[in-house]
Amino acid sequence: MLADRAGSLRFALAVCTALAAAWAAALLWVHSFALLLFIAVLQAASLAPTTSLADALSVNAARPRLAGKEFEYGWIRGSASLAFIFGTLTAGQLISRTDVTPIIWMNLSFLVVAAASTALLPPVAPPLHHHSPADLL
């Protein structure tokens, strides 16, 4: 909804990612389960649209043929899955039984980088015809 109202997938992705980074930073000051749960839910809500927005940006920005090759979206999804696996394994090596703050710092730093890198994404051309909800009825 934010992307539609702002007319920019990049802006919506940057806002959602920045909010998720802010909630990650808030986790550093959590000292109760109730507060942990509250912040985790808010961060999850901020992160939920990022995958769909990133997918939409990838598909919209891709050209059908680049240097004579077909665009293969599967490589993008596979790379993201590999990065997730690598991040999970790395985080597991950094934490201890009594200190999980390395996970928070990794989460925070990667989300800040992701939010900042949205400025590097190519703009998406607006659709030729904007459909209103009334058009769908």
Stockholm file with secondary structure:
# STOCKHOLM 1.0

chainA/1-137         MLADRAGSLRFALAVCTALAAAWAAALLWVHSFALLLFIAVLQAASLAPTTSLADALSVNAARPRLAGKEFEYGWIRGSASLAFIFGTLTAGQLISRTDVTPIIWMNLSFLVVAAASTALLPPVAPPLHHHSPADLL
#=GR chainA/1-137 SS CHHHHHTCHHHHHHHHHHHHHHHHHHGGGCCSHHHHHHHHHHHHHHHHHHHHHHHHHHHHHCCSEETTEECCHHHHHHHHHHHHHHHHHHHHHHCCSSCCHHHHHHHHHHHHHHHHHGGGSCCCCCCSSCCCGGGGC
#=GC SS_cons         CHHHHHTCHHHHHHHHHHHHHHHHHHGGGCCSHHHHHHHHHHHHHHHHHHHHHHHHHHHHHCCSEETTEECCHHHHHHHHHHHHHHHHHHHHHHCCSSCCHHHHHHHHHHHHHHHHHGGGSCCCCCCSSCCCGGGGC
//
